C-alpha cells in the first residue's frame, strides 16, 4: 500500500466571507428577487415564495434590521401595502455573497 500525503489545499477564505443572513433560502430568495425588481410588496413576496405571514415577516425584518432592505408603506384601494426595496448596502452584500459562492463552486468543479 502506498503512503498518501494530504493534498495541498489553499484556504477557503470564501467560506469566512459568506454572509450568514443569506444562509436561509428565503432570505437569499428575497434579496435575489429584489435585485431584479425595483420593489415588491409583502403579499407578492409571500405568494412567490409560498411562505406564511409569520415566516416571511420574520425574514424581512431580519434583512431590514441589517440594513439590506428599506420599506415604504402605501395604500391601494384604502388597504395598506408594504413595499420592500433592496438598499445599496444590501445589493453590495448580495453581490459579494454570490461572488464568494461562485468561487467555492468553481473549486469543486
Secondary structure, DSSP 8 states (H G I E B T S, - for coil): ------------HHHHHS-GGGGSHHHHHHHHHHHHSS-EEHHHHHHHHT--HHHHHHHHHHHHHTTSEEEEEEEETTEEEEEEEE-HHHHHHHHHHHHHHHHHHHHH-
